[in-house]
């Protein structure tokens, strides 16, 4: 059944607008992103299939171009939109961290660097510069390596 035939309070977009994005299931979030389904499949069904295919929202968002575009319902335009949304989220979180959120634990540093470095296809050695309250002042990429390693020279760090 097409989503337009569903009761209005069950439709993902309307549900998001009335109750907020947090109440949507992963499949409903993907459905809002996709906007349309396919013949015989609603956007929610298609979203559920994509989540299963890629092992979750994270897998879908990290899928490479070839794999994503090979999935039913995802073409070049949807892949480009997904990448743009991911980059916007990354930049927003990076701005938030630099705007004053302190890195108060090793886990917070890990999460912050994972956000920044996740999309790199090569090894990176970077330094995070903090103020006295552990707020991010800057992040500098000092060395860039290959897919599996990078050479770091301590003299250049000091």
N, CA, C and O atoms as a GROMACS GRO file, in nm:
protein
  632
    1UNK      N    1   0.084  -0.117   0.000
    1UNK     CA    2   0.000   0.000   0.000
    1UNK      C    3   0.090   0.125   0.000
    1UNK      O    4   0.187   0.133   0.076
    2UNK      N    5   0.057   0.220  -0.083
    2UNK     CA    6   0.133   0.344  -0.091
    2UNK      C    7   0.116   0.425   0.037
    2UNK      O    8   0.010   0.420   0.100
    3UNK      N    9   0.218   0.499   0.075
    3UNK     CA   10   0.214   0.578   0.198
    3UNK      C   11   0.101   0.681   0.195
    3UNK      O   12   0.042   0.711   0.299
    4UNK      N   13   0.071   0.734   0.078
    4UNK     CA   14  -0.037   0.834   0.071
    4UNK      C   15  -0.172   0.775   0.110
    4UNK      O   16  -0.265   0.849   0.142
    5UNK      N   17  -0.184   0.641   0.108
    5UNK     CA   18  -0.308   0.574   0.148
    5UNK      C   19  -0.310   0.542   0.298
    5UNK      O   20  -0.412   0.496   0.349
    6UNK      N   21  -0.200   0.565   0.368
    6UNK     CA   22  -0.193   0.540   0.512
    6UNK      C   23  -0.267   0.651   0.586
    6UNK      O   24  -0.287   0.760   0.533
    7UNK      N   25  -0.308   0.623   0.710
    7UNK     CA   26  -0.364   0.730   0.792
    7UNK      C   27  -0.259   0.840   0.809
    7UNK      O   28  -0.140   0.812   0.821
    8UNK      N   29  -0.302   0.963   0.810
    8UNK     CA   30  -0.209   1.076   0.810
    8UNK      C   31  -0.110   1.072   0.926
    8UNK      O   32   0.007   1.107   0.907
    9UNK      N   33  -0.154   1.030   1.045
    9UNK     CA   34  -0.062   1.029   1.160
    9UNK      C   35   0.038   0.914   1.156
    9UNK      O   36   0.127   0.907   1.241
   10UNK      N   37   0.026   0.825   1.057
   10UNK     CA   38   0.121   0.715   1.042
   10UNK      C   39   0.224   0.742   0.933
   10UNK      O   40   0.324   0.670   0.923
   11UNK      N   41   0.203   0.843   0.852
   11UNK     CA   42   0.295   0.875   0.743
   11UNK      C   43   0.424   0.935   0.801
   11UNK      O   44   0.418   1.024   0.885
   12UNK      N   45   0.539   0.886   0.755
   12UNK     CA   46   0.666   0.932   0.813
   12UNK      C   47   0.687   1.083   0.812
   12UNK      O   48   0.726   1.139   0.913
   13UNK      N   49   0.662   1.149   0.701
   13UNK     CA   50   0.688   1.293   0.694
   13UNK      C   51   0.597   1.370   0.789
   13UNK      O   52   0.642   1.460   0.860
   14UNK      N   53   0.469   1.335   0.790
   14UNK     CA   54   0.375   1.403   0.878
   14UNK      C   55   0.407   1.374   1.025
   14UNK      O   56   0.395   1.462   1.110
   15UNK      N   57   0.446   1.251   1.052
   15UNK     CA   58   0.484   1.212   1.187
   15UNK      C   59   0.606   1.295   1.234
   15UNK      O   60   0.610   1.342   1.348
   16UNK      N   61   0.702   1.312   1.145
   16UNK     CA   62   0.821   1.391   1.176
   16UNK      C   63   0.783   1.536   1.206
   16UNK      O   64   0.831   1.594   1.304
   17UNK      N   65   0.697   1.592   1.124
   17UNK     CA   66   0.658   1.732   1.143
   17UNK      C   67   0.578   1.754   1.271
   17UNK      O   68   0.590   1.859   1.334
   18UNK      N   69   0.496   1.656   1.309
   18UNK     CA   70   0.413   1.671   1.429
   18UNK      C   71   0.487   1.635   1.557
   18UNK      O   72   0.472   1.702   1.660
   19UNK      N   73   0.568   1.528   1.551
   19UNK     CA   74   0.627   1.473   1.674
   19UNK      C   75   0.779   1.485   1.682
   19UNK      O   76   0.837   1.461   1.788
   20UNK      N   77   0.843   1.522   1.573
   20UNK     CA   78   0.989   1.532   1.571
   20UNK      C   79   1.054   1.408   1.513
   20UNK      O   80   0.995   1.300   1.511
   21UNK      N   81   1.176   1.425   1.466
   21UNK     CA   82   1.248   1.317   1.398
   21UNK      C   83   1.283   1.202   1.492
   21UNK      O   84   1.296   1.088   1.448
   22UNK      N   85   1.299   1.230   1.621
   22UNK     CA   86   1.342   1.128   1.716
   22UNK      C   87   1.242   1.013   1.729
   22UNK      O   88   1.280   0.903   1.767
   23UNK      N   89   1.114   1.036   1.698
   23UNK     CA   90   1.014   0.931   1.714
   23UNK      C   91   1.010   0.835   1.595
   23UNK      O   92   0.949   0.728   1.603
   24UNK      N   93   1.075   0.870   1.485
   24UNK     CA   94   1.072   0.785   1.366
   24UNK      C   95   1.164   0.665   1.382
   24UNK      O   96   1.269   0.674   1.447
   25UNK      N   97   1.124   0.554   1.322
   25UNK     CA   98   1.212   0.438   1.315
   25UNK      C   99   1.320   0.468   1.211
   25UNK      O  100   1.308   0.564   1.134
   26UNK      N  101   1.424   0.386   1.208
   26UNK     CA  102   1.529   0.404   1.107
   26UNK      C  103   1.470   0.395   0.967
   26UNK      O  104   1.506   0.474   0.879
   27UNK      N  105   1.381   0.298   0.945
   27UNK     CA  106   1.321   0.280   0.813
   27UNK      C  107   1.238   0.402   0.774
   27UNK      O  108   1.236   0.442   0.657
   28UNK      N  109   1.170   0.462   0.870
   28UNK     CA  110   1.090   0.582   0.841
   28UNK      C  111   1.181   0.702   0.809
   28UNK      O  112   1.148   0.782   0.722
   29UNK      N  113   1.294   0.713   0.878
   29UNK     CA  114   1.389   0.821   0.847
   29UNK      C  115   1.440   0.807   0.704
   29UNK      O  116   1.448   0.905   0.629
   30UNK      N  117   1.476   0.685   0.667
   30UNK     CA  118   1.524   0.661   0.530
   30UNK      C  119   1.412   0.690   0.431
   30UNK      O  120   1.438   0.744   0.323
   31UNK      N  121   1.289   0.655   0.465
   31UNK     CA  122   1.175   0.682   0.377
   31UNK      C  123   1.157   0.831   0.353
   31UNK      O  124   1.130   0.873   0.240
   32UNK      N  125   1.171   0.912   0.457
   32UNK     CA  126   1.160   1.057   0.440
   32UNK      C  127   1.271   1.106   0.348
   32UNK      O  128   1.249   1.192   0.263
   33UNK      N  129   1.389   1.050   0.364
   33UNK     CA  130   1.502   1.086   0.279
   33UNK      C  131   1.477   1.046   0.134
   33UNK      O  132   1.502   1.125   0.042
   34UNK      N  133   1.428   0.923   0.112
   34UNK     CA  134   1.405   0.873  -0.024
   34UNK      C  135   1.290   0.945  -0.095
   34UNK      O  136   1.294   0.964  -0.216
   35UNK      N  137   1.190   0.985  -0.018
   35UNK     CA  138   1.071   1.055  -0.067
   35UNK      C  139   0.972   0.965  -0.140
   35UNK      O  140   0.852   0.982  -0.123
   36UNK      N  141   1.018   0.871  -0.220
   36UNK     CA  142   0.926   0.784  -0.295
   36UNK      C  143   0.973   0.640  -0.285
   36UNK      O  144   1.091   0.612  -0.262
   37UNK      N  145   0.879   0.550  -0.303
   37UNK     CA  146   0.911   0.409  -0.308
   37UNK      C  147   0.927   0.363  -0.451
   37UNK      O  148   0.965   0.440  -0.539
   38UNK      N  149   0.898   0.236  -0.473
   38UNK     CA  150   0.903   0.178  -0.606
   38UNK      C  151   0.771   0.106  -0.629
   38UNK      O  152   0.690   0.092  -0.538
   39UNK      N  153   0.750   0.060  -0.749
   39UNK     CA  154   0.629  -0.014  -0.779
   39UNK      C  155   0.620  -0.134  -0.684
   39UNK      O  156   0.709  -0.218  -0.680
   40UNK      N  157   0.512  -0.140  -0.608
   40UNK     CA  158   0.489  -0.251  -0.516
   40UNK      C  159   0.556  -0.236  -0.381
   40UNK      O  160   0.536  -0.321  -0.294
   41UNK      N  161   0.636  -0.130  -0.360
   41UNK     CA  162   0.705  -0.110  -0.232
   41UNK      C  163   0.691   0.034  -0.189
   41UNK      O  164   0.716   0.127  -0.266
   42UNK      N  165   0.652   0.052  -0.065
   42UNK     CA  166   0.647   0.189  -0.011
   42UNK      C  167   0.789   0.235   0.019
   42UNK      O  168   0.882   0.153   0.022
   43UNK      N  169   0.806   0.363   0.041
   43UNK     CA  170   0.938   0.416   0.077
   43UNK      C  171   0.985   0.356   0.210
   43UNK      O  172   1.105   0.338   0.230
   44UNK      N  173   0.892   0.326   0.301
   44UNK     CA  174   0.930   0.264   0.428
   44UNK      C  175   0.981   0.123   0.405
   44UNK      O  176   1.082   0.083   0.464
   45UNK      N  177   0.914   0.045   0.319
   45UNK     CA  178   0.961  -0.090   0.286
   45UNK      C  179   1.100  -0.083   0.224
   45UNK      O  180   1.189  -0.162   0.257
   46UNK      N  181   1.118   0.011   0.133
   46UNK     CA  182   1.247   0.028   0.067
   46UNK      C  183   1.354   0.069   0.169
   46UNK      O  184   1.467   0.020   0.164
   47UNK      N  185   1.318   0.158   0.260
   47UNK     CA  186   1.411   0.198   0.366
   47UNK      C  187   1.453   0.080   0.452
   47UNK      O  188   1.570   0.066   0.485
   48UNK      N  189   1.357  -0.004   0.487
   48UNK     CA  190   1.386  -0.124   0.567
   48UNK      C  191   1.482  -0.216   0.493
   48UNK      O  192   1.575  -0.271   0.552
   49UNK      N  193   1.459  -0.235   0.362
   49UNK     CA  194   1.547  -0.320   0.281
   49UNK      C  195   1.688  -0.263   0.274
   49UNK      O  196   1.786  -0.339   0.283
   50UNK      N  197   1.700  -0.132   0.259
   50UNK     CA  198   1.833  -0.070   0.253
   50UNK      C  199   1.907  -0.085   0.386
   50UNK      O  200   2.028  -0.112   0.388
   51UNK      N  201   1.836  -0.068   0.495
   51UNK     CA  202   1.897  -0.084   0.627
   51UNK      C  203   1.945  -0.228   0.646
   51UNK      O  204   2.055  -0.250   0.696
   52UNK      N  205   1.864  -0.324   0.605
   52UNK     CA  206   1.904  -0.465   0.614
   52UNK      C  207   2.024  -0.493   0.524
   52UNK      O  208   2.118  -0.562   0.564
   53UNK      N  209   2.021  -0.441   0.404
   53UNK     CA  210   2.127  -0.466   0.305
   53UNK      C  211   2.262  -0.413   0.353
   53UNK      O  212   2.365  -0.479   0.334
   54UNK      N  213   2.262  -0.294   0.416
   54UNK     CA  214   2.388  -0.231   0.456
   54UNK      C  215   2.419  -0.247   0.605
   54UNK      O  216   2.519  -0.194   0.653
   55UNK      N  217   2.335  -0.320   0.677
   55UNK     CA  218   2.363  -0.348   0.817
   55UNK      C  219   2.334  -0.233   0.913
   55UNK      O  220   2.393  -0.226   1.020
   56UNK      N  221   2.243  -0.145   0.876
   56UNK     CA  222   2.205  -0.034   0.963
   56UNK      C  223   2.223   0.100   0.895
   56UNK      O  224   2.271   0.108   0.782
   57UNK      N  225   2.183   0.204   0.966
   57UNK     CA  226   2.196   0.339   0.912
   57UNK      C  227   2.341   0.376   0.886
   57UNK      O  228   2.374   0.437   0.784
   58UNK      N  229   2.428   0.339   0.979
   58UNK     CA  230   2.571   0.369   0.962
   58UNK      C  231   2.628   0.306   0.837
   58UNK      O  232   2.703   0.369   0.763
   59UNK      N  233   2.592   0.181   0.814
   59UNK     CA  234   2.640   0.112   0.694
   59UNK      C  235   2.588   0.177   0.567
   59UNK      O  236   2.661   0.191   0.469
   60UNK      N  237   2.462   0.217   0.569
   60UNK     CA  238   2.405   0.286   0.453
   60UNK      C  239   2.476   0.418   0.429
   60UNK      O  240   2.509   0.451   0.315
   61UNK      N  241   2.500   0.493   0.534
   61UNK     CA  242   2.565   0.624   0.520
   61UNK      C  243   2.711   0.613   0.478
   61UNK      O  244   2.764   0.703   0.414
   62UNK      N  245   2.777   0.503   0.514
   62UNK     CA  246   2.918   0.485   0.479
   62UNK      C  247   2.938   0.406   0.350
   62UNK      O  248   3.052   0.388   0.306
   63UNK      N  249   2.830   0.360   0.289
   63UNK     CA  250   2.842   0.279   0.167
   63UNK      C  251   2.911   0.359   0.058
   63UNK      O  252   2.889   0.479   0.043
   64UNK      N  253   2.996   0.290  -0.018
   64UNK     CA  254   3.061   0.360  -0.128
   64UNK      C  255   2.963   0.379  -0.244
   64UNK      O  256   2.855   0.321  -0.246
   65UNK      N  257   3.003   0.460  -0.337
   65UNK     CA  258   2.915   0.499  -0.448
   65UNK      C  259   2.863   0.379  -0.526
   65UNK      O  260   2.744   0.371  -0.556
   66UNK      N  261   2.952   0.288  -0.559
   66UNK     CA  262   2.912   0.173  -0.640
   66UNK      C  263   2.808   0.087  -0.567
   66UNK      O  264   2.706   0.049  -0.625
   67UNK      N  265   2.835   0.057  -0.441
   67UNK     CA  266   2.744  -0.028  -0.363
   67UNK      C  267   2.609   0.041  -0.341
   67UNK      O  268   2.504  -0.021  -0.355
   68UNK      N  269   2.613   0.169  -0.307
   68UNK     CA  270   2.489   0.242  -0.281
   68UNK      C  271   2.404   0.253  -0.407
   68UNK      O  272   2.283   0.230  -0.403
   69UNK      N  273   2.466   0.287  -0.518
   69UNK     CA  274   2.391   0.306  -0.643
   69UNK      C  275   2.340   0.174  -0.700
   69UNK      O  276   2.248   0.174  -0.783
   70UNK      N  277   2.399   0.062  -0.658
   70UNK     CA  278   2.352  -0.068  -0.703
   70UNK      C  279   2.226  -0.112  -0.628
   70UNK      O  280   2.156  -0.203  -0.671
   71UNK      N  281   2.197  -0.047  -0.516
   71UNK     CA  282   2.080  -0.082  -0.436
   71UNK      C  283   1.954  -0.026  -0.502
   71UNK      O  284   1.956   0.086  -0.554
   72UNK      N  285   1.845  -0.103  -0.500
   72UNK     CA  286   1.720  -0.053  -0.558
   72UNK      C  287   1.674   0.074  -0.487
   72UNK      O  288   1.674   0.082  -0.364
   73UNK      N  289   1.634   0.173  -0.566
   73UNK     CA  290   1.582   0.297  -0.510
   73UNK      C  291   1.686   0.404  -0.483
   73UNK      O  292   1.652   0.516  -0.446
   74UNK      N  293   1.814   0.370  -0.501
   74UNK     CA  294   1.922   0.466  -0.477
   74UNK      C  295   2.001   0.483  -0.606
   74UNK      O  296   2.067   0.389  -0.652
   75UNK      N  297   1.994   0.599  -0.663
   75UNK     CA  298   2.073   0.630  -0.782
   75UNK      C  299   2.179   0.733  -0.748
   75UNK      O  300   2.206   0.761  -0.631
   76UNK      N  301   2.238   0.788  -0.852
   76UNK     CA  302   2.344   0.888  -0.834
   76UNK      C  303   2.294   1.009  -0.754
   76UNK      O  304   2.363   1.058  -0.664
   77UNK      N  305   2.174   1.057  -0.785
   77UNK     CA  306   2.121   1.176  -0.718
   77UNK      C  307   2.099   1.150  -0.569
   77UNK      O  308   2.135   1.235  -0.487
   78UNK      N  309   2.042   1.036  -0.533
   78UNK     CA  310   2.018   1.003  -0.392
   78UNK      C  311   2.150   0.982  -0.320
   78UNK      O  312   2.166   1.022  -0.204
   79UNK      N  313   2.246   0.919  -0.387
   79UNK     CA  314   2.378   0.899  -0.326
   79UNK      C  315   2.444   1.034  -0.298
   79UNK      O  316   2.500   1.055  -0.191
   80UNK      N  317   2.437   1.125  -0.395
   80UNK     CA  318   2.496   1.259  -0.376
   80UNK      C  319   2.428   1.331  -0.261
   80UNK      O  320   2.495   1.397  -0.181
   81UNK      N  321   2.297   1.321  -0.252
   81UNK     CA  322   2.222   1.384  -0.143
   81UNK      C  323   2.263   1.325  -0.008
   81UNK      O  324   2.282   1.398   0.089
   82UNK      N  325   2.277   1.193  -0.002
   82UNK     CA  326   2.318   1.126   0.121
   82UNK      C  327   2.456   1.173   0.164
   82UNK      O  328   2.479   1.200   0.282
   83UNK      N  329   2.548   1.183   0.070
   83UNK     CA  330   2.683   1.229   0.103
   83UNK      C  331   2.681   1.374   0.151
   83UNK      O  332   2.755   1.411   0.242
   84UNK      N  333   2.598   1.456   0.088
   84UNK     CA  334   2.587   1.596   0.131
   84UNK      C  335   2.532   1.606   0.273
   84UNK      O  336   2.581   1.685   0.354
   85UNK      N  337   2.431   1.526   0.304
   85UNK     CA  338   2.373   1.525   0.439
   85UNK      C  339   2.477   1.479   0.541
   85UNK      O  340   2.488   1.537   0.649
   86UNK      N  341   2.554   1.376   0.507
   86UNK     CA  342   2.658   1.327   0.597
   86UNK      C  343   2.763   1.434   0.623
   86UNK      O  344   2.807   1.453   0.736
   87UNK      N  345   2.804   1.503   0.519
   87UNK     CA  346   2.905   1.608   0.535
   87UNK      C  347   2.850   1.724   0.618
   87UNK      O  348   2.922   1.782   0.699
   88UNK      N  349   2.724   1.759   0.597
   88UNK     CA  350   2.662   1.864   0.679
   88UNK      C  351   2.661   1.824   0.826
   88UNK      O  352   2.691   1.905   0.913
   89UNK      N  353   2.628   1.699   0.854
   89UNK     CA  354   2.626   1.650   0.993
   89UNK      C  355   2.767   1.654   1.052
   89UNK      O  356   2.785   1.697   1.166
   90UNK      N  357   2.865   1.610   0.975
   90UNK     CA  358   3.004   1.612   1.021
   90UNK      C  359   3.049   1.755   1.054
   90UNK      O  360   3.108   1.779   1.160
   91UNK      N  361   3.021   1.847   0.965
   91UNK     CA  362   3.063   1.985   0.986
   91UNK      C  363   2.990   2.050   1.103
   91UNK      O  364   3.049   2.127   1.179
   92UNK      N  365   2.863   2.017   1.118
   92UNK     CA  366   2.786   2.071   1.231
   92UNK      C  367   2.845   2.023   1.363
   92UNK      O  368   2.863   2.102   1.456
   93UNK      N  369   2.875   1.894   1.372
   93UNK     CA  370   2.932   1.841   1.495
   93UNK      C  371   3.071   1.899   1.521
   93UNK      O  372   3.106   1.928   1.635
   94UNK      N  373   3.150   1.916   1.415
   94UNK     CA  374   3.283   1.976   1.431
   94UNK      C  375   3.271   2.120   1.480
   94UNK      O  376   3.348   2.162   1.567
   95UNK      N  377   3.176   2.195   1.426
   95UNK     CA  378   3.153   2.333   1.472
   95UNK      C  379   3.113   2.335   1.619
   95UNK      O  380   3.161   2.417   1.697
   96UNK      N  381   3.025   2.243   1.656
   96UNK     CA  382   2.980   2.236   1.795
   96UNK      C  383   3.098   2.210   1.889
   96UNK      O  384   3.107   2.269   1.996
   97UNK      N  385   3.187   2.120   1.847
   97UNK     CA  386   3.302   2.087   1.931
   97UNK      C  387   3.395   2.208   1.943
   97UNK      O  388   3.447   2.234   2.051
   98UNK      N  389   3.415   2.279   1.834
   98UNK     CA  390   3.506   2.394   1.839
   98UNK      C  391   3.440   2.514   1.907
   98UNK      O  392   3.510   2.606   1.952
   99UNK      N  393   3.310   2.514   1.915
   99UNK     CA  394   3.239   2.628   1.976
   99UNK      C  395   3.242   2.624   2.128
   99UNK      O  396   3.198   2.719   2.193
  100UNK      N  397   3.293   2.517   2.186
  100UNK     CA  398   3.303   2.521   2.331
  100UNK      C  399   3.282   2.391   2.404
  100UNK      O  400   3.311   2.384   2.523
  101UNK      N  401   3.233   2.288   2.339
  101UNK     CA  402   3.218   2.161   2.409
  101UNK      C  403   3.357   2.105   2.440
  101UNK      O  404   3.440   2.094   2.351
  102UNK      N  405   3.381   2.072   2.564
  102UNK     CA  406   3.512   2.025   2.606
  102UNK      C  407   3.527   1.876   2.578
  102UNK      O  408   3.432   1.799   2.586
  103UNK      N  409   3.650   1.839   2.546
  103UNK     CA  410   3.685   1.698   2.531
  103UNK      C  411   3.733   1.650   2.668
  103UNK      O  412   3.851   1.660   2.699
  104UNK      N  413   3.641   1.601   2.748
  104UNK     CA  414   3.670   1.571   2.888
  104UNK      C  415   3.709   1.427   2.915
  104UNK      O  416   3.737   1.391   3.030
  105UNK      N  417   3.712   1.343   2.812
  105UNK     CA  418   3.748   1.204   2.834
  105UNK      C  419   3.810   1.147   2.707
  105UNK      O  420   3.792   1.203   2.599
  106UNK      N  421   3.884   1.038   2.720
  106UNK     CA  422   3.940   0.974   2.601
  106UNK      C  423   3.830   0.933   2.502
  106UNK      O  424   3.850   0.938   2.380
  107UNK      N  425   3.715   0.893   2.553
  107UNK     CA  426   3.604   0.854   2.464
  107UNK      C  427   3.555   0.973   2.383
  107UNK      O  428   3.521   0.958   2.266
  108UNK      N  429   3.551   1.091   2.444
  108UNK     CA  430   3.508   1.212   2.371
  108UNK      C  431   3.608   1.247   2.262
  108UNK      O  432   3.568   1.287   2.152
  109UNK      N  433   3.738   1.232   2.291
  109UNK     CA  434   3.841   1.257   2.190
  109UNK      C  435   3.827   1.157   2.076
  109UNK      O  436   3.834   1.194   1.959
  110UNK      N  437   3.805   1.032   2.111
  110UNK     CA  438   3.786   0.927   2.010
  110UNK      C  439   3.669   0.960   1.919
  110UNK      O  440   3.680   0.952   1.797
  111UNK      N  441   3.556   0.995   1.979
  111UNK     CA  442   3.437   1.027   1.900
  111UNK      C  443   3.460   1.147   1.809
  111UNK      O  444   3.417   1.148   1.693
  112UNK      N  445   3.527   1.248   1.861
  112UNK     CA  446   3.555   1.368   1.783
  112UNK      C  447   3.646   1.336   1.664
  112UNK      O  448   3.618   1.378   1.552
  113UNK      N  449   3.753   1.263   1.689
  113UNK     CA  450   3.845   1.229   1.580
  113UNK      C  451   3.781   1.133   1.480
  113UNK      O  452   3.807   1.141   1.360
  114UNK      N  453   3.699   1.044   1.529
  114UNK     CA  454   3.629   0.953   1.438
  114UNK      C  455   3.540   1.032   1.343
  114UNK      O  456   3.532   1.000   1.224
  115UNK      N  457   3.475   1.132   1.395
  115UNK     CA  458   3.390   1.219   1.314
  115UNK      C  459   3.472   1.287   1.204
  115UNK      O  460   3.431   1.292   1.088
  116UNK      N  461   3.587   1.339   1.240
  116UNK     CA  462   3.670   1.413   1.146
  116UNK      C  463   3.740   1.321   1.046
  116UNK      O  464   3.751   1.354   0.928
  117UNK      N  465   3.788   1.207   1.093
  117UNK     CA  466   3.874   1.123   1.010
  117UNK      C  467   3.802   1.008   0.940
  117UNK      O  468   3.862   0.940   0.858
  118UNK      N  469   3.677   0.986   0.971
  118UNK     CA  470   3.603   0.871   0.919
  118UNK      C  471   3.609   0.858   0.767
  118UNK      O  472   3.622   0.747   0.716
  119UNK      N  473   3.601   0.968   0.697
  119UNK     CA  474   3.591   0.961   0.551
  119UNK      C  475   3.727   0.950   0.482
  119UNK      O  476   3.732   0.937   0.360
  120UNK      N  477   3.834   0.955   0.557
  120UNK     CA  478   3.968   0.946   0.497
  120UNK      C  479   3.992   0.804   0.446
  120UNK      O  480   3.958   0.706   0.512
  121UNK      N  481   4.051   0.795   0.329
  121UNK     CA  482   4.081   0.664   0.271
  121UNK      C  483   4.228   0.629   0.289
  121UNK      O  484   4.279   0.540   0.221
  122UNK      N  485   4.294   0.697   0.380
  122UNK     CA  486   4.435   0.675   0.406
  122UNK      C  487   4.460   0.703   0.554
  122UNK      O  488   4.378   0.766   0.621
  123UNK      N  489   4.574   0.656   0.603
  123UNK     CA  490   4.611   0.680   0.742
  123UNK      C  491   4.647   0.827   0.760
  123UNK      O  492   4.706   0.890   0.671
  124UNK      N  493   4.613   0.882   0.875
  124UNK     CA  494   4.641   1.022   0.905
  124UNK      C  495   4.695   1.031   1.047
  124UNK      O  496   4.646   0.965   1.139
  125UNK      N  497   4.797   1.114   1.064
  125UNK     CA  498   4.844   1.149   1.198
  125UNK      C  499   4.809   1.295   1.217
  125UNK      O  500   4.854   1.381   1.142
  126UNK      N  501   4.728   1.323   1.318
  126UNK     CA  502   4.689   1.462   1.340
  126UNK      C  503   4.706   1.497   1.488
  126UNK      O  504   4.712   1.409   1.574
  127UNK      N  505   4.712   1.624   1.513
  127UNK     CA  506   4.721   1.675   1.650
  127UNK      C  507   4.597   1.759   1.678
  127UNK      O  508   4.552   1.838   1.595
  128UNK      N  509   4.545   1.740   1.798
  128UNK     CA  510   4.432   1.820   1.844
  128UNK      C  511   4.487   1.917   1.948
  128UNK      O  512   4.544   1.876   2.049
  129UNK      N  513   4.470   2.045   1.922
  129UNK     CA  514   4.519   2.148   2.013
  129UNK      C  515   4.402   2.197   2.098
  129UNK      O  516   4.298   2.237   2.046
  130UNK      N  517   4.422   2.192   2.231
  130UNK     CA  518   4.317   2.226   2.327
  130UNK      C  519   4.360   2.346   2.411
  130UNK      O  520   4.479   2.371   2.430
  131UNK      N  521   4.262   2.418   2.463
  131UNK     CA  522   4.293   2.524   2.559
  131UNK      C  523   4.295   2.462   2.699
  131UNK      O  524   4.282   2.341   2.714
  132UNK      N  525   4.311   2.544   2.801
  132UNK     CA  526   4.322   2.495   2.938
  132UNK      C  527   4.194   2.426   2.988
  132UNK      O  528   4.199   2.347   3.082
  133UNK      N  529   4.081   2.456   2.924
  133UNK     CA  530   3.954   2.392   2.962
  133UNK      C  531   3.920   2.274   2.872
  133UNK      O  532   3.806   2.227   2.871
  134UNK      N  533   4.018   2.226   2.796
  134UNK     CA  534   4.002   2.111   2.705
  134UNK      C  535   3.903   2.137   2.592
  134UNK      O  536   3.837   2.045   2.546
  135UNK      N  537   3.894   2.261   2.548
  135UNK     CA  538   3.812   2.295   2.431
  135UNK      C  539   3.903   2.295   2.309
  135UNK      O  540   4.019   2.335   2.317
  136UNK      N  541   3.849   2.252   2.198
  136UNK     CA  542   3.928   2.240   2.075
  136UNK      C  543   3.960   2.378   2.020
  136UNK      O  544   3.872   2.461   1.997
  137UNK      N  545   4.089   2.402   2.000
  137UNK     CA  546   4.135   2.525   1.935
  137UNK      C  547   4.157   2.499   1.786
  137UNK      O  548   4.120   2.581   1.702
  138UNK      N  549   4.218   2.384   1.757
  138UNK     CA  550   4.246   2.350   1.617
  138UNK      C  551   4.278   2.202   1.606
  138UNK      O  552   4.316   2.137   1.704
  139UNK      N  553   4.263   2.150   1.486
  139UNK     CA  554   4.305   2.014   1.453
  139UNK      C  555   4.389   2.026   1.328
  139UNK      O  556   4.344   2.080   1.227
  140UNK      N  557   4.511   1.975   1.335
  140UNK     CA  558   4.600   1.983   1.219
  140UNK      C  559   4.644   1.844   1.176
  140UNK      O  560   4.686   1.763   1.258
  141UNK      N  561   4.633   1.819   1.047
  141UNK     CA  562   4.682   1.695   0.989
  141UNK      C  563   4.831   1.715   0.964
  141UNK      O  564   4.871   1.796   0.880
  142UNK      N  565   4.915   1.640   1.037
  142UNK     CA  566   5.059   1.658   1.026
  142UNK      C  567   5.123   1.564   0.925
  142UNK      O  568   5.215   1.602   0.853
  143UNK      N  569   5.073   1.441   0.920
  143UNK     CA  570   5.129   1.343   0.828
  143UNK      C  571   5.017   1.266   0.762
  143UNK      O  572   4.915   1.236   0.824
  144UNK      N  573   5.036   1.234   0.637
  144UNK     CA  574   4.940   1.154   0.561
  144UNK      C  575   5.015   1.033   0.509
  144UNK      O  576   5.125   1.044   0.456
  145UNK      N  577   4.954   0.917   0.524
  145UNK     CA  578   5.020   0.795   0.482
  145UNK      C  579   4.947   0.727   0.368
  145UNK      O  580   4.888   0.791   0.281
  146UNK      N  581   4.954   0.595   0.372
  146UNK     CA  582   4.889   0.513   0.270
  146UNK      C  583   4.762   0.456   0.331
  146UNK      O  584   4.713   0.502   0.434
  147UNK      N  585   4.709   0.356   0.265
  147UNK     CA  586   4.587   0.291   0.314
  147UNK      C  587   4.608   0.227   0.451
  147UNK      O  588   4.515   0.223   0.532
  148UNK      N  589   4.730   0.177   0.478
  148UNK     CA  590   4.752   0.100   0.600
  148UNK      C  591   4.855   0.157   0.697
  148UNK      O  592   4.868   0.106   0.808
  149UNK      N  593   4.928   0.261   0.659
  149UNK     CA  594   5.030   0.312   0.750
  149UNK      C  595   5.065   0.457   0.719
  149UNK      O  596   5.039   0.508   0.610
  150UNK      N  597   5.124   0.520   0.817
  150UNK     CA  598   5.179   0.654   0.797
  150UNK      C  599   5.308   0.664   0.877
  150UNK      O  600   5.319   0.608   0.986
  151UNK      N  601   5.405   0.733   0.823
  151UNK     CA  602   5.532   0.752   0.893
  151UNK      C  603   5.527   0.883   0.970
  151UNK      O  604   5.489   0.987   0.917
  152UNK      N  605   5.566   0.874   1.097
  152UNK     CA  606   5.564   0.992   1.183
  152UNK      C  607   5.706   1.016   1.232
  152UNK      O  608   5.773   0.923   1.279
  153UNK      N  609   5.751   1.139   1.222
  153UNK     CA  610   5.886   1.175   1.264
  153UNK      C  611   5.877   1.264   1.387
  153UNK      O  612   5.834   1.379   1.377
  154UNK      N  613   5.918   1.212   1.503
  154UNK     CA  614   5.906   1.288   1.628
  154UNK      C  615   5.970   1.426   1.623
  154UNK      O  616   5.918   1.520   1.684
  155UNK      N  617   6.082   1.441   1.553
  155UNK     CA  618   6.148   1.572   1.545
  155UNK      C  619   6.055   1.676   1.484
  155UNK      O  620   6.060   1.794   1.521
  156UNK      N  621   5.971   1.633   1.391
  156UNK     CA  622   5.881   1.727   1.326
  156UNK      C  623   5.760   1.761   1.414
  156UNK      O  624   5.695   1.863   1.394
  157UNK      N  625   5.731   1.674   1.510
  157UNK     CA  626   5.620   1.698   1.601
  157UNK      C  627   5.661   1.804   1.704
  157UNK      O  628   5.584   1.895   1.735
  158UNK      N  629   5.781   1.789   1.756
  158UNK     CA  630   5.830   1.878   1.861
  158UNK      C  631   5.863   2.010   1.799
  158UNK      O  632   5.907   2.102   1.869
   0.00000   0.00000   0.00000
